[in-house]
Amino acid sequence: MPKLKTRKCAAKRLKQTGTGKYRHNKAGARHLMSTKNAKRRLRLRQDGEVSAAEKKRIKVALPYGL
């Protein structure tokens, strides 16, 4: 059986934690930051966790993990 290809778009956007969960950067933190309050900007800095519904798609996109 041939080797499976990794989806590079997913590999560049996601990080895998030690427990096997996937983390991603939050959307909306690129520009227009002056209109967002400090609490919102602080939350946007932190990584978001991939939902359980998306986990199956990510396992197909990243067959060998990260």
N, CA, C and O of each residue as an XYZ file, in Angstrom:
264
protein
N       0.849     -1.185      0.000
C       0.000      0.000      0.000
C       0.890      1.243      0.000
O       1.861      1.298      0.755
N       0.578      2.243     -0.832
C       1.429      3.436     -0.890
C       1.271      4.301      0.354
O       0.301      4.197      1.104
N       2.265      5.154      0.535
C       2.214      6.086      1.655
C       1.107      7.110      1.442
O       0.812      7.483      0.307
N       0.501      7.560      2.521
C      -0.541      8.581      2.452
C       0.101      9.959      2.474
O       1.110     10.175      3.146
N      -0.489     10.886      1.736
C       0.046     12.241      1.698
C      -0.563     13.090      2.803
O      -1.749     12.982      3.113
N       0.273     13.934      3.387
C      -0.175     14.893      4.393
C      -0.727     16.123      3.690
O      -0.131     16.601      2.724
N      -1.844     16.638      4.152
C      -2.377     17.895      3.624
C      -1.581     19.031      4.246
O      -1.678     19.290      5.446
N      -0.802     19.699      3.425
C       0.111     20.718      3.925
C      -0.623     21.925      4.499
O      -0.124     22.572      5.419
N      -1.805     22.233      3.966
C      -2.563     23.371      4.494
C      -2.936     23.124      5.961
O      -2.922     24.054      6.767
N      -3.264     21.889      6.306
C      -3.614     21.552      7.689
C      -2.365     21.517      8.563
O      -2.401     21.953      9.714
N      -1.265     21.002      8.028
C      -0.034     20.889      8.801
C       0.513     22.258      9.198
O       1.101     22.410     10.268
N       0.317     23.256      8.331
C       0.828     24.596      8.613
C      -0.057     25.356      9.594
O       0.415     26.278     10.260
N      -1.334     24.986      9.694
C      -2.270     25.737     10.524
C      -2.491     25.140     11.907
O      -2.973     25.838     12.799
N      -2.158     23.892     12.108
C      -2.476     23.204     13.355
C      -1.223     22.783     14.098
O      -0.175     22.538     13.502
N      -1.358     22.703     15.434
C      -0.306     22.150     16.283
C      -0.940     21.049     17.114
O      -2.100     21.145     17.515
N      -0.164     19.999     17.369
C      -0.667     18.899     18.181
C      -0.070     19.003     19.578
O       1.131     19.222     19.733
N      -0.914     18.845     20.595
C      -0.449     18.901     21.972
C       0.081     17.522     22.383
O      -0.044     16.548     21.640
N       0.659     17.464     23.550
C       1.196     16.203     24.047
C       0.139     15.151     24.292
O       0.430     13.957     24.234
N      -1.083     15.574     24.565
C      -2.166     14.622     24.823
C      -2.908     14.215     23.555
O      -3.831     13.403     23.611
N      -2.504     14.782     22.398
C      -3.120     14.394     21.135
C      -4.199     15.325     20.631
O      -4.795     15.068     19.585
N      -4.467     16.416     21.361
C      -5.449     17.394     20.892
C      -4.786     18.298     19.859
O      -3.560     18.357     19.767
N      -5.608     19.000     19.082
C      -5.104     19.913     18.071
C      -5.479     21.334     18.440
O      -6.593     21.595     18.894
N      -4.529     22.265     18.239
C      -4.727     23.673     18.526
C      -4.595     24.470     17.231
O      -3.862     24.074     16.324
N      -5.305     25.593     17.147
C      -5.256     26.441     15.960
C      -5.244     27.900     16.379
O      -5.631     28.235     17.499
N      -4.797     28.769     15.476
C      -4.833     30.205     15.729
C      -6.252     30.710     15.526
O      -6.982     30.218     14.665
N      -6.628     31.686     16.320
C      -7.977     32.235     16.222
C      -8.066     33.223     15.071
O      -7.091     33.896     14.735
N      -9.229     33.299     14.481
C      -9.474     34.231     13.377
C      -9.787     35.615     13.923
O     -10.316     35.752     15.026
N      -9.457     36.636     13.145
C      -9.834     38.008     13.495
C      -8.756     38.785     14.208
O      -9.039     39.854     14.749
N      -7.518     38.291     14.234
C      -6.454     38.977     14.973
C      -5.424     39.613     14.042
O      -4.318     39.927     14.481
N      -5.759     39.809     12.774
C      -4.789     40.331     11.812
C      -4.787     41.861     11.743
O      -3.724     42.481     11.754
N      -5.952     42.459     11.673
C      -6.012     43.915     11.505
C      -7.282     44.434     12.158
O      -8.098     43.657     12.653
N      -7.446     45.758     12.157
C      -8.564     46.453     12.813
C      -8.607     46.151     14.309
O      -9.679     45.977     14.888
N      -7.440     46.091     14.918
C      -7.366     45.742     16.333
C      -7.758     46.908     17.242
O      -8.103     46.697     18.405
N      -7.706     48.123     16.725
C      -8.015     49.281     17.563
C      -9.489     49.346     17.951
O      -9.839     49.973     18.951
N     -10.355     48.703     17.166
C     -11.782     48.729     17.482
C     -12.180     47.609     18.445
O     -13.315     47.577     18.919
N     -11.264     46.702     18.732
C     -11.559     45.581     19.626
C     -11.049     45.922     21.023
O      -9.985     46.520     21.180
N     -11.822     45.532     22.033
C     -11.411     45.862     23.390
C     -10.274     44.943     23.856
O      -9.978     43.931     23.221
N      -9.656     45.310     24.956
C      -8.454     44.622     25.433
C      -8.735     43.165     25.783
O      -7.904     42.292     25.532
N      -9.894     42.905     26.358
C     -10.242     41.528     26.738
C     -10.360     40.640     25.494
O      -9.923     39.489     25.490
N     -10.950     41.193     24.459
C     -11.114     40.440     23.208
C      -9.761     40.197     22.535
O      -9.506     39.109     22.018
N      -8.906     41.203     22.545
C      -7.570     41.050     21.956
C      -6.756     40.008     22.707
O      -5.990     39.264     22.095
N      -6.908     39.945     24.011
C      -6.213     38.953     24.836
C      -6.680     37.547     24.485
O      -5.864     36.630     24.392
N      -7.981     37.371     24.291
C      -8.515     36.057     23.921
C      -8.055     35.629     22.537
O      -7.825     34.442     22.301
N      -7.918     36.580     21.617
C      -7.496     36.262     20.256
C      -6.040     35.803     20.198
O      -5.646     35.098     19.269
N      -5.238     36.204     21.192
C      -3.840     35.790     21.226
C      -3.682     34.316     21.556
O      -2.721     33.677     21.129
N      -4.623     33.780     22.314
C      -4.519     32.391     22.762
C      -4.971     31.429     21.675
O      -5.812     31.768     20.843
N      -4.408     30.226     21.690
C      -4.788     29.210     20.712
C      -6.180     28.683     21.001
O      -6.593     28.602     22.158
N      -6.901     28.325     19.951
C      -8.202     27.692     20.091
C      -8.053     26.190     19.942
O      -7.113     25.713     19.307
N      -8.976     25.448     20.524
C      -8.941     23.989     20.422
C      -9.885     23.541     19.313
O     -10.975     24.088     19.147
N      -9.451     22.548     18.565
C     -10.272     22.011     17.482
C     -11.408     21.203     18.093
O     -11.195     20.422     19.021
N     -12.622     21.394     17.565
C     -13.785     20.719     18.115
C     -13.766     19.229     17.782
O     -13.064     18.793     16.869
N     -14.534     18.470     18.524
C     -14.598     17.019     18.322
C     -15.180     16.683     16.960
O     -14.830     15.657     16.376
N     -16.069     17.534     16.439
C     -16.681     17.295     15.131
C     -15.645     17.386     14.007
O     -15.750     16.671     13.011
N     -14.652     18.257     14.161
C     -13.625     18.445     13.134
C     -12.478     17.442     13.260
O     -11.683     17.288     12.333
N     -12.392     16.773     14.385
C     -11.247     15.903     14.660
C     -11.110     14.768     13.636
O      -9.994     14.391     13.279
N     -12.222     14.230     13.169
C     -12.189     13.141     12.201
C     -11.583     13.612     10.883
O     -10.789     12.896     10.273
N     -11.955     14.818     10.439
C     -11.412     15.374      9.201
C      -9.921     15.645      9.314
O      -9.179     15.477      8.346
N      -9.484     16.064     10.492
C      -8.073     16.363     10.696
C      -7.233     15.094     10.694
O      -6.112     15.089     10.184
N      -7.764     14.030     11.256
C      -7.038     12.757     11.249
C      -6.834     12.218      9.838
O      -5.837     11.549      9.565
N      -7.777     12.505      8.938
C      -7.621     12.117      7.529
C      -6.586     13.015      6.852
O      -5.771     12.544      6.059
N      -6.623     14.305      7.169
C      -5.695     15.272      6.555
C      -4.265     15.078      7.045
O      -3.315     15.327      6.302
N      -4.105     14.637      8.286
C      -2.782     14.424      8.869
C      -2.637     12.964      9.295
O      -2.724     12.662     10.485
N      -2.417     12.054      8.344
C      -2.409     10.631      8.684
C      -1.283     10.208      9.624
O      -1.411      9.207     10.329
N      -0.184     10.957      9.641
C       0.951     10.596     10.496
C       1.156     11.576     11.636
O       2.231     11.612     12.235
N       0.149     12.365     11.943
C       0.261     13.336     13.008
C       1.086     14.531     12.553
O       1.272     14.747     11.356
N       1.579     15.302     13.510
C       2.410     16.465     13.178
C       3.813     16.271     13.678
O       4.661     17.144     13.493
